[in-house]
């Protein structure tokens, strides 16, 4: 075999790996190495000045799990996550369904729902934190003017979670709506035409055609919303001037607690341990979502095989 042929075979075999290698090299430097380094210092009492640590085993993890603030932060995180993700998903489906209809200025409305997402998170948090002010906030002023009692947004845990969840919904609902809209656009229009001929109204078409077709996309949106909801930081950080999660940790989240340990107490070993505990929580929830995803996809495949079998039988 000539040198030219050998070079051609080498190029054909290894060129794809060279093309994708810059991504993996960059990921190893800025992603994989920090993750591994965080795992190492989570077992140490880290000295930032000397850039060295003393091995303490699982002491950092034990301290985190025995700290009442961790369980308070975990409860607050799941509370804010549920108050934001459930209404967010319902609103996103409704907005996507409206944008999927034959309305005027479709492009304008589709671009408009994405505007909150492109806004800076800090700007959104500052605007809404002033709206939900206890004394001079816009919402409480409106409630007072119509004869209702003002709401203690920063004192009551439930109302503080509602306020922060509102910020999250404002920023992410339009983004998820566009993802769902793209899935709706992929549904064949013939299904709706056939349903109209059969006498199905708009709600029946949405329930029987649109929603079943959205299952894979809904699973994706739910998984990404779960990961993002458990890592919420900007909104609770900017909800007041101190950024400590409230005087009684009313809206302290896990990521905010991690930030306070790392950059407030400069205990990076303990912060690294908390980061890995959060990673484990997200991993467990992700695995649960994966099992649900596989089951739904398997069910969809079985229904598709049954429908194809019925069509073949009808042709015979």
C-alpha positions in Angstrom: 0.0 0.0 0.0 1.4 3.4 -1.0 2.0 6.2 1.4 -0.8 8.2 -0.1 -3.3 5.4 0.5 -2.1 5.0 4.1 -2.5 8.7 4.6 -6.0 8.6 3.1 -7.0 5.7 5.4 -5.6 7.5 8.4 -7.4 10.7 7.5 -10.7 8.8 7.0 -10.4 6.9 10.3 -9.1 9.6 12.7 -10.3 13.0 11.2 -13.7 12.9 13.0 -11.9 12.6 16.3 -9.6 15.5 15.5 -12.7 17.6 14.5 -14.5 17.1 17.8 -11.4 17.1 20.0 -11.4 20.9 20.7 -14.7 20.6 22.5 -13.5 17.7 24.7 -10.2 19.4 25.4 -12.0 22.6 26.4 -14.5 20.7 28.5 -11.7 18.9 30.3 -10.0 22.2 31.2 -13.0 24.3 32.2 -15.5 21.6 33.2 -14.1 18.2 34.1 -11.1 19.5 36.1 -13.1 21.8 38.3 -15.6 19.0 39.0 -12.8 16.6 40.0 -11.0 19.3 42.0 -14.3 20.1 43.9 -14.6 16.4 44.7 -11.1 16.3 46.1 -11.5 19.4 48.4 -14.9 18.2 49.6 -12.9 15.7 51.7 -10.6 18.4 53.1 -10.4 21.4 55.4 -9.3 23.7 52.7 -7.0 26.7 53.4 -7.6 29.3 50.7 -4.5 31.4 51.6 -2.0 28.5 51.5 -4.0 26.8 48.7 -3.8 23.4 50.5 -6.0 21.3 52.7 -6.1 18.8 55.5 -7.9 15.5 54.8 -10.9 15.1 57.1 -12.8 12.3 55.3 -16.6 12.6 55.4 -16.6 15.3 58.1 -17.7 18.0 55.7 -20.7 15.9 54.4 -21.7 15.0 58.0 -21.6 18.6 59.1 -23.8 19.7 56.1 -26.4 16.9 56.8 -26.5 17.7 60.5 -26.9 21.5 59.9 -30.6 22.6 60.2 -30.0 25.3 57.6 -29.4 22.6 55.0 -32.8 21.0 55.6 -34.5 24.4 55.6 -32.8 25.3 52.3 -33.8 21.9 50.9 -37.4 22.5 51.9 -37.4 26.0 50.5 -35.8 24.9 47.2 -38.5 22.2 46.6 -41.2 24.6 47.6 -40.1 27.3 45.2 -39.5 24.7 42.5 -43.1 23.3 42.8 -44.7 26.8 42.9 -42.8 27.8 39.8 -42.6 24.7 37.7 -46.2 23.5 37.8 -47.8 26.9 36.9 -45.0 27.6 34.4 -45.7 24.3 32.6 -49.4 25.0 32.4 -48.9 28.6 31.2 -46.3 27.5 28.6 -48.7 24.9 27.1 -51.5 27.5 27.0 -49.3 30.2 25.4 -47.9 27.7 22.9 -51.5 26.5 22.0 -52.5 30.1 21.4 -49.4 30.8 19.2 -50.1 27.7 17.2 -53.4 29.0 16.1 -53.9 31.1 12.9 -53.5 34.6 14.5 -52.2 37.8 13.1 -48.6 38.9 13.6 -47.4 35.5 14.6 -43.8 36.4 14.5 -44.3 39.5 16.7 -46.1 37.5 19.4 -43.5 34.7 19.3 -40.7 37.1 19.7 -42.6 38.9 22.5 -42.9 35.9 24.7 -39.1 35.4 24.5 -38.3 38.9 25.7 -38.4 38.1 29.4 -35.9 35.3 28.8 -33.3 37.6 27.2 -33.5 40.1 30.1 -30.8 40.0 32.6 -31.8 37.9 35.7 -30.5 40.5 38.0 -32.7 43.2 36.3 -35.8 40.9 36.6 -35.1 40.2 40.3 -34.6 43.9 41.1 -37.8 44.9 39.4 -39.9 42.2 41.0 -38.3 42.7 44.4 -39.5 46.3 44.3 -42.9 45.2 43.2 -43.2 42.8 46.1 -41.9 45.3 48.7 -43.6 45.0 52.1 -44.0 48.7 52.7 -44.0 50.6 49.4 -44.2 47.8 46.9 -46.5 48.1 43.9 -48.5 45.0 44.7 -49.2 46.0 48.3 -50.1 49.6 47.2 -52.7 48.2 44.9 -54.1 45.9 47.6 -54.2 48.7 50.1 -56.0 51.0 47.6 -58.8 48.4 47.0 -59.2 47.9 50.8 -57.3 44.7 51.3 -54.5 44.0 53.8 -50.9 44.2 52.6 -49.0 40.9 52.2 -45.8 40.3 54.2 -43.8 39.2 51.1 -40.4 39.2 53.0 -41.6 37.9 56.3 -43.9 35.0 55.6 -42.2 32.0 54.0 -45.1 31.0 51.8 -45.6 34.5 50.3 -41.8 34.9 49.8 -41.8 31.7 47.8 -44.8 32.9 45.8 -42.9 36.1 44.9 -39.7 34.3 43.9 -41.7 31.7 41.9 -43.4 34.6 40.1 -39.9 35.9 39.0 -38.9 32.5 37.8 -42.2 32.1 35.9 -41.9 35.5 34.3 -38.4 34.7 32.9 -38.8 31.0 31.8 -42.5 30.6 30.7 -41.9 32.1 27.3 -38.8 30.1 26.7 -40.6 26.8 27.4 -43.6 28.0 25.4 -41.5 28.3 22.3 -40.0 24.8 22.8 -43.5 23.4 23.1 -44.7 25.5 20.1 -42.0 23.9 18.0 -43.3 20.5 18.9 -46.8 21.5 18.1 -45.8 22.7 14.7 -44.4 19.3 14.0 -47.8 17.6 14.5 -49.3 16.8 11.0 -52.1 19.1 10.2 -54.0 16.2 8.7 -54.8 14.9 12.2 -56.7 18.1 13.0 -58.5 18.2 9.6 -59.7 14.6 10.2 -60.8 15.4 13.7 -62.7 18.5 12.5 -64.5 16.3 9.9 -65.4 13.9 12.8 -66.9 16.7 14.7 -64.3 17.2 17.4 -64.1 20.7 18.9 -60.9 22.7 19.6 -60.6 21.4 23.2 -61.1 17.8 22.1 -58.5 18.1 19.4 -56.0 19.6 21.9 -56.7 16.9 24.5 -56.6 13.9 22.1 -54.1 15.1 19.5 -51.8 17.9 20.7 -51.1 16.7 24.2 -50.2 13.1 23.3 -47.9 14.4 20.6 -46.1 16.6 23.1 -45.1 13.9 25.5 -41.4 13.6 24.5 -41.1 17.4 24.5 -42.9 17.8 27.8 -40.5 15.3 29.3 -37.6 17.3 28.1 -39.1 20.5 29.5 -39.9 18.9 32.8 -36.3 17.5 33.2 -34.7 20.8 32.3 -37.1 22.7 34.6 -36.2 20.3 37.4 -32.5 20.8 37.0 -32.9 24.6 36.8 -35.4 24.8 39.6 -33.1 23.0 42.0 -30.2 25.3 41.1 -32.2 28.6 41.5 -29.9 31.4 42.8 -30.4 34.8 41.1 -33.9 35.4 42.2 -33.6 34.6 46.0 -30.1 36.3 46.0 -31.6 39.6 44.8 -34.9 39.4 46.7 -33.5 41.6 49.5 -30.5 43.8 50.1 -28.5 41.3 52.2 -28.8 38.2 50.0 -28.8 35.8 53.0 -32.2 34.2 52.3 -34.1 36.2 54.9 -33.7 36.9 58.6 -35.1 33.5 59.4 -34.0 31.7 56.2 -37.5 32.1 54.8 -36.3 31.8 51.2 -32.9 30.3 51.6 -32.2 27.9 48.8 -29.4 25.3 48.5 -27.4 27.3 46.0 -27.7 30.4 48.0 -26.7 28.4 51.1 -23.7 27.1 49.1 -22.7 30.6 48.1 -22.9 31.9 51.7 -20.7 29.0 52.9 -18.2 29.4 50.2 -17.9 33.2 49.8 -19.4 34.2 53.1 -17.6 31.9 55.5 -14.7 31.0 53.0 -15.2 27.4 53.9 -14.6 25.9 50.4 -14.3 22.3 51.6 -17.8 22.5 53.1 -19.2 24.3 50.1 -17.7 21.6 47.8 -19.4 18.9 49.9 -22.7 20.7 49.6 -22.3 21.0 45.8 -21.8 17.3 45.6 -24.9 16.7 47.8 -26.9 18.9 45.4 -25.5 17.0 42.5 -26.6 13.7 44.0 -30.1 15.1 44.6 -30.4 16.3 41.0 -29.0 12.9 39.8 -31.6 10.9 41.7 -34.5 13.1 40.4 -33.0 12.9 36.9 -32.9 9.1 37.1 -36.6 9.1 38.2 -37.4 11.3 35.2 -35.4 8.9 33.0 -37.4 5.9 34.1 -40.6 7.7 33.5 -39.4 8.8 30.1 -38.5 5.3 29.1 -41.9 4.0 30.1 -43.7 6.7 28.2 -41.6 6.3 25.1 -42.1 2.5 25.3 -45.9 3.0 25.6 -45.9 5.4 22.6 -44.0 2.8 20.6 -46.4 0.1 21.4 -49.4 2.3 20.5 -47.7 3.1 17.2 -47.2 -0.6 16.4 -50.8 -1.3 17.3 -52.1 1.5 15.0 -49.8 0.3 12.1 -51.1 -3.2 12.6 -54.7 -2.1 12.5 -54.0 -0.1 9.3 -52.4 -3.2 7.7 -55.3 -5.3 8.7 -57.8 -2.8 7.2 -55.9 -2.8 3.9 -56.1 -6.6 3.8 
